[in-house]
């Protein structure tokens, strides 16, 4: 898999073992949102972080360490 970046979808990220724990640690709200579960293929981590004021840079650093 390519390096995770701001355009990587939540669906692709959640396919990586350990990614859900990292995203939960950073309070990414879409993991528990019933509506987001319908759009995981379209939601990009960069847009989610922008919407909720999350630290995209640190999330990407941690996620890319998993691979």
C-alpha positions in Angstrom: 0.0 0.0 0.0 1.1 3.5 -0.7 2.0 6.0 2.0 -1.1 7.4 3.7 -1.7 11.0 2.9 -4.5 13.6 3.3 -6.4 12.1 0.4 -6.4 8.6 1.7 -10.0 7.4 2.5 -11.1 6.2 5.9 -12.0 2.9 4.3 -8.4 2.3 3.1 -7.0 3.5 6.5 -9.2 1.2 8.5 -8.0 -1.8 6.5 -4.6 -1.4 8.3 -4.2 -3.3 11.5 -4.0 -0.9 14.4 -5.2 2.2 12.5 -8.6 2.3 14.3 -6.8 2.6 17.6 -4.7 5.5 16.4 -7.7 7.3 15.0 -9.7 6.8 18.2 -6.7 8.1 20.2 -6.8 11.3 18.1 -10.6 11.6 18.5 -11.5 11.1 14.9 -15.3 11.2 15.3 -16.3 9.4 12.0 -15.5 6.0 13.4 -18.6 6.0 15.6 -20.9 8.1 13.4 -23.6 6.0 11.9 -23.8 8.3 8.8 -20.1 8.2 8.2 -20.1 4.5 8.0 -22.1 4.9 4.8 -19.4 7.2 3.3 -16.1 5.6 4.5 -15.2 5.1 0.8 -15.4 8.8 0.1 -14.3 10.5 3.3 -10.7 11.6 3.1 -8.6 11.8 6.3 -7.5 15.3 5.4 -11.1 16.6 5.0 -12.1 15.0 8.3 -9.2 16.6 10.2 -10.0 20.0 8.6 -13.7 19.7 9.6 -13.0 18.8 13.2 -9.7 20.7 13.8 -7.6 17.6 14.3 -3.8 17.4 13.9 -3.5 15.8 10.5 0.3 15.8 10.5 0.6 13.7 13.7 -2.1 11.4 12.7 -0.4 10.7 9.4 2.9 10.2 11.1 1.5 7.6 13.4 -0.6 5.8 10.7 2.4 5.5 8.4 4.4 3.9 11.1 2.0 1.0 11.1 2.9 -0.2 7.6 
